Amino acid sequence: MTHHEAHGQGQMPNPVQVQKLLRGIDYPTDKRTLLDTARREGADENVLRALERLPETTFNSPNDVSEQMSKLM
């Protein structure tokens, strides 16, 4: 039996869950705003860890966030 990263780092949060947490953000936005909003909305560690791994770039839409998160998988 192989050991997968069962305790977190390899797990990506559900994109729908992430978008619900980020609802209300004005785009374009940056990584810091995404993280601050997610924390304020009560995001769990899995979501925060994924957002922290996003590149320092400008996100022009929720789709940009989802695309960048999918590249982390």
PyMOL Python script that loads the backbone (N, CA, C, O; Angstrom):
from pymol import cmd

cmd.read_pdbstr("""\
ATOM      1  N   MET A   1       0.848  -1.183   0.000  1.00  0.00           N
ATOM      2  CA  MET A   1       0.000   0.000   0.000  1.00  0.00           C
ATOM      3  C   MET A   1       0.891   1.242   0.000  1.00  0.00           C
ATOM      4  O   MET A   1       1.794   1.366   0.827  1.00  0.00           O
ATOM      5  N   THR A   2       0.636   2.134  -0.908  1.00  0.00           N
ATOM      6  CA  THR A   2       1.449   3.341  -0.975  1.00  0.00           C
ATOM      7  C   THR A   2       0.849   4.417  -0.092  1.00  0.00           C
ATOM      8  O   THR A   2      -0.356   4.447   0.157  1.00  0.00           O
ATOM      9  N   HIS A   3       1.702   5.284   0.366  1.00  0.00           N
ATOM     10  CA  HIS A   3       1.255   6.380   1.227  1.00  0.00           C
ATOM     11  C   HIS A   3       1.056   7.628   0.378  1.00  0.00           C
ATOM     12  O   HIS A   3       2.012   8.158  -0.187  1.00  0.00           O
ATOM     13  N   HIS A   4      -0.159   8.086   0.291  1.00  0.00           N
ATOM     14  CA  HIS A   4      -0.457   9.323  -0.428  1.00  0.00           C
ATOM     15  C   HIS A   4      -0.426  10.469   0.563  1.00  0.00           C
ATOM     16  O   HIS A   4      -0.436  10.256   1.775  1.00  0.00           O
ATOM     17  N   GLU A   5      -0.390  11.650   0.057  1.00  0.00           N
ATOM     18  CA  GLU A   5      -0.371  12.813   0.938  1.00  0.00           C
ATOM     19  C   GLU A   5      -1.763  13.019   1.524  1.00  0.00           C
ATOM     20  O   GLU A   5      -2.480  13.947   1.151  1.00  0.00           O
ATOM     21  N   ALA A   6      -2.121  12.154   2.427  1.00  0.00           N
ATOM     22  CA  ALA A   6      -3.474  12.144   2.966  1.00  0.00           C
ATOM     23  C   ALA A   6      -3.750  13.317   3.894  1.00  0.00           C
ATOM     24  O   ALA A   6      -4.907  13.677   4.114  1.00  0.00           O
ATOM     25  N   HIS A   7      -2.719  13.902   4.428  1.00  0.00           N
ATOM     26  CA  HIS A   7      -2.949  14.968   5.397  1.00  0.00           C
ATOM     27  C   HIS A   7      -2.759  16.348   4.813  1.00  0.00           C
ATOM     28  O   HIS A   7      -2.230  17.233   5.485  1.00  0.00           O
ATOM     29  N   GLY A   8      -3.174  16.551   3.590  1.00  0.00           N
ATOM     30  CA  GLY A   8      -3.271  17.925   3.191  1.00  0.00           C
ATOM     31  C   GLY A   8      -2.576  18.396   1.962  1.00  0.00           C
ATOM     32  O   GLY A   8      -3.255  18.712   0.985  1.00  0.00           O
ATOM     33  N   GLN A   9      -1.288  18.468   1.931  1.00  0.00           N
ATOM     34  CA  GLN A   9      -0.655  19.266   0.908  1.00  0.00           C
ATOM     35  C   GLN A   9      -1.024  18.881  -0.499  1.00  0.00           C
ATOM     36  O   GLN A   9      -1.072  19.748  -1.372  1.00  0.00           O
ATOM     37  N   GLY A  10      -1.289  17.604  -0.762  1.00  0.00           N
ATOM     38  CA  GLY A  10      -1.631  17.199  -2.108  1.00  0.00           C
ATOM     39  C   GLY A  10      -3.093  17.412  -2.454  1.00  0.00           C
ATOM     40  O   GLY A  10      -3.469  17.329  -3.623  1.00  0.00           O
ATOM     41  N   GLN A  11      -3.907  17.681  -1.474  1.00  0.00           N
ATOM     42  CA  GLN A  11      -5.341  17.832  -1.707  1.00  0.00           C
ATOM     43  C   GLN A  11      -5.671  19.252  -2.128  1.00  0.00           C
ATOM     44  O   GLN A  11      -5.306  20.222  -1.464  1.00  0.00           O
ATOM     45  N   MET A  12      -6.371  19.347  -3.247  1.00  0.00           N
ATOM     46  CA  MET A  12      -6.823  20.666  -3.681  1.00  0.00           C
ATOM     47  C   MET A  12      -8.267  20.855  -3.227  1.00  0.00           C
ATOM     48  O   MET A  12      -9.071  19.925  -3.294  1.00  0.00           O
ATOM     49  N   PRO A  13      -8.587  22.041  -2.772  1.00  0.00           N
ATOM     50  CA  PRO A  13      -9.970  22.287  -2.349  1.00  0.00           C
ATOM     51  C   PRO A  13     -10.915  22.283  -3.541  1.00  0.00           C
ATOM     52  O   PRO A  13     -10.503  22.482  -4.683  1.00  0.00           O
ATOM     53  N   ASN A  14     -12.158  22.057  -3.258  1.00  0.00           N
ATOM     54  CA  ASN A  14     -13.195  22.086  -4.280  1.00  0.00           C
ATOM     55  C   ASN A  14     -13.281  23.504  -4.852  1.00  0.00           C
ATOM     56  O   ASN A  14     -13.454  24.463  -4.099  1.00  0.00           O
ATOM     57  N   PRO A  15     -13.159  23.645  -6.190  1.00  0.00           N
ATOM     58  CA  PRO A  15     -13.206  24.986  -6.800  1.00  0.00           C
ATOM     59  C   PRO A  15     -14.494  25.745  -6.491  1.00  0.00           C
ATOM     60  O   PRO A  15     -14.476  26.969  -6.357  1.00  0.00           O
ATOM     61  N   VAL A  16     -15.603  25.031  -6.377  1.00  0.00           N
ATOM     62  CA  VAL A  16     -16.877  25.689  -6.062  1.00  0.00           C
ATOM     63  C   VAL A  16     -16.818  26.275  -4.650  1.00  0.00           C
ATOM     64  O   VAL A  16     -17.279  27.392  -4.413  1.00  0.00           O
ATOM     65  N   GLN A  17     -16.250  25.516  -3.724  1.00  0.00           N
ATOM     66  CA  GLN A  17     -16.097  25.997  -2.350  1.00  0.00           C
ATOM     67  C   GLN A  17     -15.232  27.258  -2.321  1.00  0.00           C
ATOM     68  O   GLN A  17     -15.555  28.227  -1.633  1.00  0.00           O
ATOM     69  N   VAL A  18     -14.141  27.236  -3.068  1.00  0.00           N
ATOM     70  CA  VAL A  18     -13.246  28.397  -3.107  1.00  0.00           C
ATOM     71  C   VAL A  18     -13.976  29.614  -3.664  1.00  0.00           C
ATOM     72  O   VAL A  18     -13.865  30.710  -3.113  1.00  0.00           O
ATOM     73  N   GLN A  19     -14.717  29.431  -4.746  1.00  0.00           N
ATOM     74  CA  GLN A  19     -15.431  30.563  -5.350  1.00  0.00           C
ATOM     75  C   GLN A  19     -16.489  31.127  -4.402  1.00  0.00           C
ATOM     76  O   GLN A  19     -16.718  32.336  -4.383  1.00  0.00           O
ATOM     77  N   LYS A  20     -17.136  30.263  -3.614  1.00  0.00           N
ATOM     78  CA  LYS A  20     -18.116  30.755  -2.634  1.00  0.00           C
ATOM     79  C   LYS A  20     -17.434  31.629  -1.589  1.00  0.00           C
ATOM     80  O   LYS A  20     -17.973  32.658  -1.181  1.00  0.00           O
ATOM     81  N   LEU A  21     -16.234  31.209  -1.155  1.00  0.00           N
ATOM     82  CA  LEU A  21     -15.492  31.992  -0.168  1.00  0.00           C
ATOM     83  C   LEU A  21     -15.055  33.341  -0.729  1.00  0.00           C
ATOM     84  O   LEU A  21     -14.954  34.325   0.004  1.00  0.00           O
ATOM     85  N   LEU A  22     -14.798  33.379  -2.029  1.00  0.00           N
ATOM     86  CA  LEU A  22     -14.271  34.591  -2.658  1.00  0.00           C
ATOM     87  C   LEU A  22     -15.355  35.461  -3.286  1.00  0.00           C
ATOM     88  O   LEU A  22     -15.059  36.474  -3.920  1.00  0.00           O
ATOM     89  N   ARG A  23     -16.596  35.062  -3.107  1.00  0.00           N
ATOM     90  CA  ARG A  23     -17.708  35.833  -3.666  1.00  0.00           C
ATOM     91  C   ARG A  23     -17.657  37.259  -3.118  1.00  0.00           C
ATOM     92  O   ARG A  23     -17.407  37.475  -1.932  1.00  0.00           O
ATOM     93  N   GLY A  24     -17.893  38.208  -3.986  1.00  0.00           N
ATOM     94  CA  GLY A  24     -17.905  39.599  -3.552  1.00  0.00           C
ATOM     95  C   GLY A  24     -16.605  40.339  -3.795  1.00  0.00           C
ATOM     96  O   GLY A  24     -16.542  41.555  -3.613  1.00  0.00           O
ATOM     97  N   ILE A  25     -15.562  39.620  -4.206  1.00  0.00           N
ATOM     98  CA  ILE A  25     -14.294  40.292  -4.522  1.00  0.00           C
ATOM     99  C   ILE A  25     -14.457  41.080  -5.810  1.00  0.00           C
ATOM    100  O   ILE A  25     -15.084  40.615  -6.762  1.00  0.00           O
ATOM    101  N   ASP A  26     -13.894  42.265  -5.829  1.00  0.00           N
ATOM    102  CA  ASP A  26     -13.867  43.065  -7.057  1.00  0.00           C
ATOM    103  C   ASP A  26     -12.620  42.696  -7.849  1.00  0.00           C
ATOM    104  O   ASP A  26     -11.499  42.787  -7.348  1.00  0.00           O
ATOM    105  N   TYR A  27     -12.828  42.284  -9.074  1.00  0.00           N
ATOM    106  CA  TYR A  27     -11.709  41.951  -9.965  1.00  0.00           C
ATOM    107  C   TYR A  27     -11.431  43.138 -10.869  1.00  0.00           C
ATOM    108  O   TYR A  27     -12.356  43.885 -11.188  1.00  0.00           O
ATOM    109  N   PRO A  28     -10.180  43.341 -11.297  1.00  0.00           N
ATOM    110  CA  PRO A  28      -9.010  42.517 -11.003  1.00  0.00           C
ATOM    111  C   PRO A  28      -8.581  42.649  -9.543  1.00  0.00           C
ATOM    112  O   PRO A  28      -8.853  43.647  -8.875  1.00  0.00           O
ATOM    113  N   THR A  29      -7.892  41.591  -9.070  1.00  0.00           N
ATOM    114  CA  THR A  29      -7.433  41.548  -7.686  1.00  0.00           C
ATOM    115  C   THR A  29      -6.090  40.844  -7.622  1.00  0.00           C
ATOM    116  O   THR A  29      -5.573  40.362  -8.629  1.00  0.00           O
ATOM    117  N   ASP A  30      -5.535  40.795  -6.421  1.00  0.00           N
ATOM    118  CA  ASP A  30      -4.238  40.146  -6.244  1.00  0.00           C
ATOM    119  C   ASP A  30      -4.342  39.022  -5.217  1.00  0.00           C
ATOM    120  O   ASP A  30      -5.373  38.829  -4.573  1.00  0.00           O
ATOM    121  N   LYS A  31      -3.248  38.295  -5.091  1.00  0.00           N
ATOM    122  CA  LYS A  31      -3.197  37.141  -4.194  1.00  0.00           C
ATOM    123  C   LYS A  31      -3.492  37.541  -2.745  1.00  0.00           C
ATOM    124  O   LYS A  31      -4.216  36.833  -2.044  1.00  0.00           O
ATOM    125  N   ARG A  32      -2.946  38.653  -2.301  1.00  0.00           N
ATOM    126  CA  ARG A  32      -3.157  39.094  -0.915  1.00  0.00           C
ATOM    127  C   ARG A  32      -4.643  39.304  -0.627  1.00  0.00           C
ATOM    128  O   ARG A  32      -5.132  38.900   0.429  1.00  0.00           O
ATOM    129  N   THR A  33      -5.359  39.930  -1.555  1.00  0.00           N
ATOM    130  CA  THR A  33      -6.796  40.155  -1.368  1.00  0.00           C
ATOM    131  C   THR A  33      -7.544  38.827  -1.329  1.00  0.00           C
ATOM    132  O   THR A  33      -8.466  38.655  -0.532  1.00  0.00           O
ATOM    133  N   LEU A  34      -7.149  37.888  -2.189  1.00  0.00           N
ATOM    134  CA  LEU A  34      -7.777  36.564  -2.174  1.00  0.00           C
ATOM    135  C   LEU A  34      -7.600  35.908  -0.809  1.00  0.00           C
ATOM    136  O   LEU A  34      -8.558  35.392  -0.234  1.00  0.00           O
ATOM    137  N   LEU A  35      -6.378  35.931  -0.296  1.00  0.00           N
ATOM    138  CA  LEU A  35      -6.101  35.321   1.008  1.00  0.00           C
ATOM    139  C   LEU A  35      -6.845  36.027   2.135  1.00  0.00           C
ATOM    140  O   LEU A  35      -7.441  35.372   2.990  1.00  0.00           O
ATOM    141  N   ASP A  36      -6.814  37.346   2.143  1.00  0.00           N
ATOM    142  CA  ASP A  36      -7.501  38.106   3.197  1.00  0.00           C
ATOM    143  C   ASP A  36      -8.998  37.815   3.196  1.00  0.00           C
ATOM    144  O   ASP A  36      -9.605  37.640   4.253  1.00  0.00           O
ATOM    145  N   THR A  37      -9.588  37.764   2.005  1.00  0.00           N
ATOM    146  CA  THR A  37     -11.022  37.494   1.893  1.00  0.00           C
ATOM    147  C   THR A  37     -11.338  36.079   2.351  1.00  0.00           C
ATOM    148  O   THR A  37     -12.301  35.864   3.087  1.00  0.00           O
ATOM    149  N   ALA A  38     -10.541  35.119   1.926  1.00  0.00           N
ATOM    150  CA  ALA A  38     -10.774  33.724   2.318  1.00  0.00           C
ATOM    151  C   ALA A  38     -10.687  33.570   3.836  1.00  0.00           C
ATOM    152  O   ALA A  38     -11.517  32.888   4.437  1.00  0.00           O
ATOM    153  N   ARG A  39      -9.698  34.194   4.451  1.00  0.00           N
ATOM    154  CA  ARG A  39      -9.573  34.128   5.920  1.00  0.00           C
ATOM    155  C   ARG A  39     -10.801  34.736   6.594  1.00  0.00           C
ATOM    156  O   ARG A  39     -11.355  34.162   7.532  1.00  0.00           O
ATOM    157  N   ARG A  40     -11.215  35.889   6.112  1.00  0.00           N
ATOM    158  CA  ARG A  40     -12.374  36.583   6.694  1.00  0.00           C
ATOM    159  C   ARG A  40     -13.640  35.737   6.574  1.00  0.00           C
ATOM    160  O   ARG A  40     -14.513  35.786   7.440  1.00  0.00           O
ATOM    161  N   GLU A  41     -13.731  34.961   5.494  1.00  0.00           N
ATOM    162  CA  GLU A  41     -14.912  34.123   5.263  1.00  0.00           C
ATOM    163  C   GLU A  41     -14.816  32.761   5.947  1.00  0.00           C
ATOM    164  O   GLU A  41     -15.718  31.935   5.809  1.00  0.00           O
ATOM    165  N   GLY A  42     -13.732  32.522   6.684  1.00  0.00           N
ATOM    166  CA  GLY A  42     -13.615  31.286   7.452  1.00  0.00           C
ATOM    167  C   GLY A  42     -13.092  30.091   6.674  1.00  0.00           C
ATOM    168  O   GLY A  42     -13.447  28.952   6.977  1.00  0.00           O
ATOM    169  N   ALA A  43     -12.254  30.337   5.677  1.00  0.00           N
ATOM    170  CA  ALA A  43     -11.697  29.241   4.878  1.00  0.00           C
ATOM    171  C   ALA A  43     -10.883  28.301   5.758  1.00  0.00           C
ATOM    172  O   ALA A  43     -10.238  28.729   6.715  1.00  0.00           O
ATOM    173  N   ASP A  44     -10.924  27.010   5.419  1.00  0.00           N
ATOM    174  CA  ASP A  44     -10.129  26.042   6.170  1.00  0.00           C
ATOM    175  C   ASP A  44      -8.673  26.067   5.695  1.00  0.00           C
ATOM    176  O   ASP A  44      -8.336  26.735   4.718  1.00  0.00           O
ATOM    177  N   GLU A  45      -7.824  25.325   6.405  1.00  0.00           N
ATOM    178  CA  GLU A  45      -6.385  25.326   6.106  1.00  0.00           C
ATOM    179  C   GLU A  45      -6.085  24.836   4.700  1.00  0.00           C
ATOM    180  O   GLU A  45      -5.148  25.318   4.063  1.00  0.00           O
ATOM    181  N   ASN A  46      -6.865  23.887   4.211  1.00  0.00           N
ATOM    182  CA  ASN A  46      -6.650  23.349   2.868  1.00  0.00           C
ATOM    183  C   ASN A  46      -6.813  24.448   1.815  1.00  0.00           C
ATOM    184  O   ASN A  46      -6.004  24.554   0.893  1.00  0.00           O
ATOM    185  N   VAL A  47      -7.844  25.250   1.953  1.00  0.00           N
ATOM    186  CA  VAL A  47      -8.093  26.351   1.017  1.00  0.00           C
ATOM    187  C   VAL A  47      -6.993  27.403   1.137  1.00  0.00           C
ATOM    188  O   VAL A  47      -6.457  27.858   0.127  1.00  0.00           O
ATOM    189  N   LEU A  48      -6.659  27.786   2.350  1.00  0.00           N
ATOM    190  CA  LEU A  48      -5.634  28.812   2.546  1.00  0.00           C
ATOM    191  C   LEU A  48      -4.286  28.358   1.997  1.00  0.00           C
ATOM    192  O   LEU A  48      -3.562  29.141   1.382  1.00  0.00           O
ATOM    193  N   ARG A  49      -3.955  27.095   2.223  1.00  0.00           N
ATOM    194  CA  ARG A  49      -2.688  26.555   1.721  1.00  0.00           C
ATOM    195  C   ARG A  49      -2.644  26.619   0.195  1.00  0.00           C
ATOM    196  O   ARG A  49      -1.616  26.966  -0.385  1.00  0.00           O
ATOM    197  N   ALA A  50      -3.753  26.285  -0.448  1.00  0.00           N
ATOM    198  CA  ALA A  50      -3.813  26.329  -1.916  1.00  0.00           C
ATOM    199  C   ALA A  50      -3.678  27.768  -2.413  1.00  0.00           C
ATOM    200  O   ALA A  50      -2.946  28.024  -3.369  1.00  0.00           O
ATOM    201  N   LEU A  51      -4.371  28.701  -1.777  1.00  0.00           N
ATOM    202  CA  LEU A  51      -4.280  30.104  -2.195  1.00  0.00           C
ATOM    203  C   LEU A  51      -2.866  30.650  -2.000  1.00  0.00           C
ATOM    204  O   LEU A  51      -2.387  31.450  -2.804  1.00  0.00           O
ATOM    205  N   GLU A  52      -2.206  30.216  -0.934  1.00  0.00           N
ATOM    206  CA  GLU A  52      -0.838  30.674  -0.687  1.00  0.00           C
ATOM    207  C   GLU A  52       0.121  30.204  -1.776  1.00  0.00           C
ATOM    208  O   GLU A  52       1.149  30.839  -2.015  1.00  0.00           O
ATOM    209  N   ARG A  53      -0.204  29.109  -2.427  1.00  0.00           N
ATOM    210  CA  ARG A  53       0.657  28.567  -3.486  1.00  0.00           C
ATOM    211  C   ARG A  53       0.425  29.237  -4.840  1.00  0.00           C
ATOM    212  O   ARG A  53       1.175  28.986  -5.783  1.00  0.00           O
ATOM    213  N   LEU A  54      -0.594  30.078  -4.950  1.00  0.00           N
ATOM    214  CA  LEU A  54      -0.851  30.770  -6.212  1.00  0.00           C
ATOM    215  C   LEU A  54       0.287  31.738  -6.524  1.00  0.00           C
ATOM    216  O   LEU A  54       0.945  32.241  -5.613  1.00  0.00           O
ATOM    217  N   PRO A  55       0.516  31.997  -7.801  1.00  0.00           N
ATOM    218  CA  PRO A  55       1.575  32.953  -8.161  1.00  0.00           C
ATOM    219  C   PRO A  55       1.185  34.383  -7.787  1.00  0.00           C
ATOM    220  O   PRO A  55       0.006  34.710  -7.653  1.00  0.00           O
ATOM    221  N   GLU A  56       2.195  35.213  -7.623  1.00  0.00           N
ATOM    222  CA  GLU A  56       1.966  36.646  -7.381  1.00  0.00           C
ATOM    223  C   GLU A  56       1.633  37.265  -8.732  1.00  0.00           C
ATOM    224  O   GLU A  56       2.531  37.633  -9.490  1.00  0.00           O
ATOM    225  N   THR A  57       0.366  37.377  -9.027  1.00  0.00           N
ATOM    226  CA  THR A  57      -0.073  37.899 -10.310  1.00  0.00           C
ATOM    227  C   THR A  57      -1.386  38.630 -10.115  1.00  0.00           C
ATOM    228  O   THR A  57      -1.932  38.649  -9.012  1.00  0.00           O
ATOM    229  N   THR A  58      -1.889  39.224 -11.162  1.00  0.00           N
ATOM    230  CA  THR A  58      -3.201  39.860 -11.122  1.00  0.00           C
ATOM    231  C   THR A  58      -4.227  38.863 -11.631  1.00  0.00           C
ATOM    232  O   THR A  58      -4.054  38.264 -12.692  1.00  0.00           O
ATOM    233  N   PHE A  59      -5.279  38.693 -10.877  1.00  0.00           N
ATOM    234  CA  PHE A  59      -6.379  37.808 -11.258  1.00  0.00           C
ATOM    235  C   PHE A  59      -7.508  38.686 -11.775  1.00  0.00           C
ATOM    236  O   PHE A  59      -8.019  39.544 -11.054  1.00  0.00           O
ATOM    237  N   ASN A  60      -7.897  38.469 -13.031  1.00  0.00           N
ATOM    238  CA  ASN A  60      -8.899  39.319 -13.668  1.00  0.00           C
ATOM    239  C   ASN A  60     -10.327  38.822 -13.507  1.00  0.00           C
ATOM    240  O   ASN A  60     -11.275  39.550 -13.801  1.00  0.00           O
ATOM    241  N   SER A  61     -10.487  37.585 -13.040  1.00  0.00           N
ATOM    242  CA  SER A  61     -11.826  37.010 -12.894  1.00  0.00           C
ATOM    243  C   SER A  61     -11.750  35.786 -11.986  1.00  0.00           C
ATOM    244  O   SER A  61     -10.661  35.278 -11.718  1.00  0.00           O
ATOM    245  N   PRO A  62     -12.902  35.311 -11.511  1.00  0.00           N
ATOM    246  CA  PRO A  62     -12.905  34.065 -10.745  1.00  0.00           C
ATOM    247  C   PRO A  62     -12.317  32.909 -11.558  1.00  0.00           C
ATOM    248  O   PRO A  62     -11.679  32.014 -11.003  1.00  0.00           O
ATOM    249  N   ASN A  63     -12.534  32.934 -12.864  1.00  0.00           N
ATOM    250  CA  ASN A  63     -11.995  31.883 -13.716  1.00  0.00           C
ATOM    251  C   ASN A  63     -10.464  31.872 -13.682  1.00  0.00           C
ATOM    252  O   ASN A  63      -9.854  30.803 -13.710  1.00  0.00           O
ATOM    253  N   ASP A  64      -9.843  33.046 -13.621  1.00  0.00           N
ATOM    254  CA  ASP A  64      -8.380  33.118 -13.500  1.00  0.00           C
ATOM    255  C   ASP A  64      -7.907  32.390 -12.247  1.00  0.00           C
ATOM    256  O   ASP A  64      -6.920  31.655 -12.285  1.00  0.00           O
ATOM    257  N   VAL A  65      -8.610  32.595 -11.143  1.00  0.00           N
ATOM    258  CA  VAL A  65      -8.249  31.934  -9.887  1.00  0.00           C
ATOM    259  C   VAL A  65      -8.369  30.423 -10.058  1.00  0.00           C
ATOM    260  O   VAL A  65      -7.462  29.682  -9.679  1.00  0.00           O
ATOM    261  N   SER A  66      -9.475  29.964 -10.624  1.00  0.00           N
ATOM    262  CA  SER A  66      -9.683  28.525 -10.825  1.00  0.00           C
ATOM    263  C   SER A  66      -8.616  27.924 -11.725  1.00  0.00           C
ATOM    264  O   SER A  66      -8.109  26.836 -11.452  1.00  0.00           O
ATOM    265  N   GLU A  67      -8.275  28.632 -12.800  1.00  0.00           N
ATOM    266  CA  GLU A  67      -7.245  28.136 -13.722  1.00  0.00           C
ATOM    267  C   GLU A  67      -5.904  27.988 -13.022  1.00  0.00           C
ATOM    268  O   GLU A  67      -5.229  26.971 -13.178  1.00  0.00           O
ATOM    269  N   GLN A  68      -5.518  28.990 -12.259  1.00  0.00           N
ATOM    270  CA  GLN A  68      -4.233  28.922 -11.557  1.00  0.00           C
ATOM    271  C   GLN A  68      -4.237  27.813 -10.510  1.00  0.00           C
ATOM    272  O   GLN A  68      -3.226  27.135 -10.325  1.00  0.00           O
ATOM    273  N   MET A  69      -5.359  27.623  -9.826  1.00  0.00           N
ATOM    274  CA  MET A  69      -5.437  26.558  -8.829  1.00  0.00           C
ATOM    275  C   MET A  69      -5.326  25.191  -9.492  1.00  0.00           C
ATOM    276  O   MET A  69      -4.704  24.285  -8.938  1.00  0.00           O
ATOM    277  N   SER A  70      -5.920  25.032 -10.666  1.00  0.00           N
ATOM    278  CA  SER A  70      -5.855  23.735 -11.346  1.00  0.00           C
ATOM    279  C   SER A  70      -4.423  23.407 -11.761  1.00  0.00           C
ATOM    280  O   SER A  70      -4.068  22.233 -11.864  1.00  0.00           O
ATOM    281  N   LYS A  71      -3.598  24.421 -12.000  1.00  0.00           N
ATOM    282  CA  LYS A  71      -2.196  24.197 -12.363  1.00  0.00           C
ATOM    283  C   LYS A  71      -1.374  23.700 -11.177  1.00  0.00           C
ATOM    284  O   LYS A  71      -0.287  23.155 -11.369  1.00  0.00           O
ATOM    285  N   LEU A  72      -1.871  23.876  -9.971  1.00  0.00           N
ATOM    286  CA  LEU A  72      -1.155  23.448  -8.772  1.00  0.00           C
ATOM    287  C   LEU A  72      -1.298  21.960  -8.507  1.00  0.00           C
ATOM    288  O   LEU A  72      -0.539  21.393  -7.721  1.00  0.00           O
ATOM    289  N   MET A  73      -2.252  21.331  -9.147  1.00  0.00           N
ATOM    290  CA  MET A  73      -2.522  19.911  -8.893  1.00  0.00           C
ATOM    291  C   MET A  73      -1.378  19.044  -9.345  1.00  0.00           C
ATOM    292  O   MET A  73      -1.437  17.822  -9.206  1.00  0.00           O
TER     293      MET A  73
END
""", "prot")
cmd.dss("prot")
cmd.show_as("cartoon", "prot")
cmd.util.cbc("prot")
cmd.orient("prot")
